[in-house]
Amino acid sequence: MAKVNRHYRKLSAGYLFPEIGRRIKNFQQENPQLKVHRLGIGNTTEPLTPSIVAGLRDGADRLAAAETYTGYGDEQGEESLREALARFYGKQGVSLDKDEIFISDGAKPDAGNIQSIFSADNLVAFQDPAYPVYVDSNVIAGRSGPYNSEQGNYGGFFYMACNSENGFIPEPPPDKVDLLYLCSPNNPTGAVATHRELQNFVDYAREQKAVIVFDASYAEFIADPDLPRSIYEVDGAKECAVEINSFSKSAGFTGVRLGWAIVPQSLVCEDCEPGELHRAWLRRQTTFFNGASNIAQRGGLAVLSEKGREECSALISYYMQNAALIREGLLKTGLTVYGGVNAPYLWLRAPGGLSSWEFFDKLLYEAQVVGTPGSGFGPSGEGYFRLSAFGRREDIEEAVKNIQDKLKL
């Protein structure tokens, strides 16, 4: 008799976006004459740049000729793309072997799948608030206790609280954990860890034989040259950290789907020698994954070309100008705003002691602007709110004007 994976029954995060959709639908039915401005979703809006489109077309054209047609490629990714990524990291002062880089269909799948190479009884710690896939994938794997609806958390996990007092970058746990999920620049708070802050986590992980899963998906949005874009800029990180990244936001590949994970040969945990975790991830990918689209990988090569880098920099600048418009506009209204400087997300404190959902309704009904309640990202997100800089400029400007003119504080 077949039985369901009962750990799916614990999940609560599926409530967030359906509830947002329900409230928007109700508002639009009550107010059909009003335009709703959506600043809540982290989805890109600007078209792919010319050289990247040319790269994707080249990939498609290659499949149209017998001489250049390719079927299955290497599950870990085309060698030319892995070499290009190694050179890309080298320009940041990070030395990687191409065989330590695994091409995938995005950072989200990697963030969910990487936990499969670790024991089910590992104790996991998360930045709180956190991107939901980190938590949910570990719930599904059976590492958590039940969900506590009053506290907004799962039993069996360690939540590293991020708040205004610690600049939304926590200290390492006081006790031993086995896996730690970090994201910098952070989604949802927009905070970016310094070298010293990352060094604290690396030192902790090496001492405890723990492993850090480091999500650097928004690294290209960092403008401050003194802030690290990769955890491997920190001494000792190759012994204790996996890094995941993506072209989704920096090159507009949200629908194209292309990312990568770095699993160093020197990575170790408590009960293995260097090389075993690397081999385990290689086995996982070659068993469950047939490799990223060969067309998408040609697009990835174009992203990493000199012209592609120039075009993507302009794309990033566009979104960060959006972030500056939102940040400046909200500050003028008297709201407390974090992030939006080295990251495309802005993190607001709900005014007047409102809960995250109360502020959601207030912003929607008074200014017709939609964001994401902070409580949907974890217990420390309660009382906060996320806005996204991904959007068309005219929509951003209209939304900010509505907030300035209509929101009653």
N, C-alpha and C positions, 0 to 999 in steps of 0.2 A: 504493500500500500504506500503510495507516494505521500510525503508530508512536506509542508511548506517550511521554508527557512523562517522560523518564528521570530528571528531578530528583526525582520522587516516590520513586525507589529509594534515594535518600540518607537519607530520613527515618528517624529512630530513635525519636522521642518517642512513637509509638504503643505502645511497649513498656510504658510506665509504668502506666497504669490497668488494662490487661488483666492485668499481673503482680500488681497489688494485688488484683484480683478473684480471681485464681487462688489466691493465698495465703489469702485469707479463706475461699474455698470449701473448701480443704483443712483449715483449722482447724475450720470448722463441722462437717465430716464426722467429724473426730476427736473433737470436743467438742460434740455436739448439745445438751447440757444448758446450755451457757453462752451468754449474750446478748452479742452484739458491739455495741459503741458506736462509731458512725462519726462521727469529727470531722475527716475528711480532705477532704470535698468542699465547695466554695464555693457551695452551693445553698441558697436561702432555704427556710424551713419555715413561717413564719407567714402567715395568710390576708391577702388584700388588705383594706384598710381600707374602711369604709362609703362615704365620699365617692368613693373611686376606683372601687368597684364600681358606684356610681350613675352615674359618668361613662361607664364601659364599657357599662352598660345603655342609657344615653342614645344612645351610638354605635350600638348594635344596633337600638334602637327607630327611629332615624332611617332605617335601611335598610329598615324594615318599612312605610314610608309613601311614596307616590309623591311627595308634596310635598317631602320631605326626603332622599329616596334620593340617594346619590352613587355613582358608579362610580370610575374612575381619578381620583386626585387629582394634585397636583403631585408629581413625583418627589422634589423636595427637601423635601417636607413641607407640611402645611397652614400657611398664612400665620399663622393665629391662634396656633398652637403655637410657631412660630418667633418671633413677637412676644413671647409669654409667656416664652420662654427668654431672649430679649434683656433683658427686664425683670428676670428672675431674676439674670442676670449683673450687671446694672446695680446691684442692691442690694449686690453685692460690690465695687463700684467699677470694674467692667470694662465698657467701652462697646463694644457689638457692633451691627452692622447685621443685621437679620433675614435678609438675603440671604447672610450669611456662615455661617449655621447650616443644616446639612443633616440632616434627620430620617432615621433608619435603623431597621433591625430589631435594633439592638444594637451595643455597643462591640466585641464580638469580630469580627463581620463587617467593621466599619470598620477595625479594627486590621490585619486581613488584606488588605483591599482597597486601603487607601490607598497601599501601595507601588507599585500599578500605574500611578500617574501619574508615577513617577520612572524614570530610565534603569536598565536591567538591569545596567549596569556600575558602579553606585554602590557604594561601600564602606560597609558598615553596622556600627554599634556598638550593643550591647545592654547594659543593666544585667545583671549576672550574679550571682545567679540571676534568671530572667525568666519571665514568663508565656509558655508555649510557642508561642502563635500568632504572636508577633512573629518568632521565629526560623524557625518552620516555613514561614510564608508567603513569607519571603525565600529559603529553600531551594528551594521550589517554583518561584519566579520565576527561579532560576538564578544567584543572587548568591553562592552558597557553593561551596567545594570539598567533598570527601568528608568523611564523619563519621569522627572518630577515636575509636574505642570506648575506648581506653586513657585518653585525656585528657578524654573526654566532651564534645568540642566539634567544630565544623565549621571546616574550613579556609576562609580567605577572609573570616571575620568577625572583628570586634574585640570582645572581651569585657571589659567594665568591671567588674572584680571588686568585689563588695560583701561586706564582712566586718565583724566586730565592731570591728576597728581603725579603720575609717572610718565607723562608725555605719550601715553598709549603704547609704550614699549615696556613690557614687564621684566622683572628680574627672573632668573632661572628658579625652578621650584626649590623649596627648602629641603625636600626629601628626594629620594631616588625615583626617577621615572625612566622608562625605556625608550619611548619615542616622543619627539617634540615637533610640533608643527608650527613653523614660523612663516610669515608672509611680509615681505618688505620690498617696495612700498606696500602698505597694508590695505587690503580690501576687507573691511569697509572704512577704516578710520582715516586713511591717507597718511598715516605716520610712517616715517622712514628711520630704520635703525642706523646708528653710527657704527664705526669700526669697533669702538670700545664696547658698545652694547652687544654686538655680535660676538666679540671675543669672549665676553662673559658666558654666553651660551656654548660656544665651542669648548671653552675650558671646562665647563660643567659636563658636557657630553663626553669629553675624553676621560674625565675622572670617573664618571659613572658607567662608561662603556655603553652609552646611549647613542641613538642616531637622531639627527635633526633632518626633517623633511622641510626644505627651504623653498618657498614659492617666490620666484623672482619675476613673475609675469609682467610686472609693471616697471621693471628696472629702467627701461628706456625713457621713462617719464621723469627720471631724476635729473634735475638741472644743476644741482650743487655738486661741483667736482670733488668735494671733500667727503661725500657720502658713498658708501660701497654699493656697487650694482650687482655684485656676486658675493656669496658667502665665502667663496674660495679666495677672496682678497684678504681673508683673515687667516693668520697662522694656525695650522693644525686642522683646518676644516675638512681637508680631503680624507682624514682618518675617521670623521664622524658625521659627515653631511652628504645627503643627496640634494641636488638642486634641480628644480623643474622650471621650465620657461615656455614661452609661446610667441608666435607671430600674431596672435589674434588681435591684440589691442594696438601694438606698435606699427603693424603693417596692414591692419584691416582684414585679417584672416579669420574673423569670427565664423564665417560660413565656409571658407576654404578648408579650414582645419589643418593646422600644422604646428607642432611643438616639439619639445625634446626634454629628456631627463638625463642628468649626469650622475653616473654611479662610478666613483673612482675605484681603481684597482686596490688602493690602500684602505678603503672603507672597511671598518670592523665593527662588530658588536660584542656582546659579552661572551658568546659561546662559539665564535668563529674566527678564523684567521683571515688576513688580507686576501682578497680575491674571491672569497666564497659568495659574498653578497652580490658582487659584480656578476659572477656566473649564474647566480639564482635569478637575477633580473633578466639576463640574456635568455635563460631557459624559459622564464615566464613569457617573454615577448615572442620567442620563436614557437612557443606552444599555443598561445592564445591570440596572436596578432600576426597578420600577413603583411604588415608594413603600411606606412602612410602612402597615400595616392602618389603615383609617380608624376602626375601632372602638378600636384601641389608642391612636390619637392623641387621641381624646376622653378616654380614661383619662389620658393624659399631661397634658392641660389640667387635669383634676381634681387630679392630683398637685401642680401648680403653683398651685392655688388656696390661699387662706389656710387653709381647713379641711384641705385635703390636706397642706399643709406641716406643720400641727400633728400630724396623724395619722402622717405619715412620721417625724417627729421621735421620736414615741413608739416606733415600730417600730425605729428605729435604736438608741434607748436600750435596748430589750430585748436586742438582739444584743450591744451593748457591755457590758451587765451580764453576759451570758454570757462575754464575753471577760475581764472582771474576775474572774469566778469561776474560769475556767481558769488565768489568770495567777497569781492568789493561791495556788491549790491546788498548782500546779507549783512555784512558788517555795518553798513550805513543804516540798516533798519534797527540795529541794536541787538541782533542775534549773536550768540557766541559760536564761532566757527573755527574748526580745526581742519588741517589737510588742505588740498587744493594748490599746494606750492610745488611739491615734487611728486605729486600723484594726481590722477584724474578724479579722485573722489573727495568729497567734502563731508565732514562729520559735524553735525550741529547738535548743540544742546537744546533739547526741547524747552521752550521758555515757560516761565511761571509754574514750574513744577509739574507740567503736563507729562503724562506717560507718552511713550513712543506712538501708540495708536491714537491717542487723543490729539497729538500734534498732527498726525497723518490726516485726520478728519478736518482739523482746523485749516491746514494748508490747502486741502482740496476744496473745501466749501467756501473759504474766504478768498483764496488766490487762484484756485483752479490749477494748482501745481501738485504733481504726484512725486513722492519720494519713497524711500524704503524705511519702515520702522526699524530702529536699531535693535529692538528686542528680538527680531527675527534672526540675528546673528549670534545670539547667546545672551546669558543673563547680565553680563556687564554692559550690553547694548541698551538696556532699558533706560529710558529718559533721553536717548539720543536718536539721531535721524541721519540717513545717508542720502546725499544727492550726487548725481553723476554728471561729469562734464562731457560725456559722449552725447552729441546731438548736433543738429543744424544750428548755425549761429543765430538765425532769425528766431528760432524757437527758444533758444537760451535767453535772448534779449527780451522777448515777450514775457517769459516766465519770471525773470528778475524784476521787470517793470510791474508785473502783477503783484509780486510779493511786496515791493516797495510801496505801491499805491493802495493795496487792499488788505494786507495782513494786519490785523489788529493786535498790537502787543501792549 
